[in-house]
Amino acid sequence: MKVLKAFIFLLLLTITGINQLWGEGKRNNLIFSAVMAHYSNVGYTPDFFNGYYFYPVDPGAEVIYMYSISSHIKLGTGVNFQSGRNMSWKRTLLRFHFNELSLPFQLKIDLFCLFNHSMIWFFTPGFDIGKAFGIKVEDTNSFDIWQKKIDLKESYIENYSNDTFFSDLYFDLGFTQSIGRFGKISVAPFVSFRQNTTWMEYHKGRTHYGIKISYPLKF
């Protein structure tokens, strides 16, 4: 519940701030996105292990407020929530569950149009600042059964610290397709690179990637 309240508060704060900066406008867009992301496993990968996340794909959601500064360039910010899973086999085998809440800042650039302007290809560079939370760690007992470890500070979790704030570089390349009277829909594969290493980057790669499916609303 606290996370949901924080999400709503950050979204309202973002929208209010941009409205004050740019005021009214027919150039405003509110983009709702469903996100599917993959965080990589690190260390030794077993050929088979019950419950091992060989290729985890996890859901997320994003809301971005975009303002058109020209006919082909939009500037935006908003709120992103992403869940994640991965495995780490350094000194021992561990399974991680975590969440990330961040503020994205993006510059969306239209590249070219196809099919009588019904399809527009775009490129989006940007960056995110945020915090990881809700981190849970599991390992196996002597019977190879996964069990939850509540205390992250226990000594066997290597490299643990309170450092959970992050900054990511973000890039996507996708297209927006007209769907008639229902408006438009966008599809964009993306990649995100973590600039600073939190303690979690000892147990997962700094790069994660996925696909974003978006529905924009103009107002």
Protein Blocks (a to p, Z undefined) as FASTA:
>chain_A
ZZmmmmmmmmmmmmmmmmmmnopafkbccdddddddddddehjddfbdghiafbacdddd
dddddddfbfkbccddddddddddddddfkbccddddddddddddddddfbdcehhlacc
dddddddddddehiacddddfkopacddfblmbmklghiafblbdcdddddddddddehj
nopadddddddddfbacfklmmpcfbdcdddddddddZZ
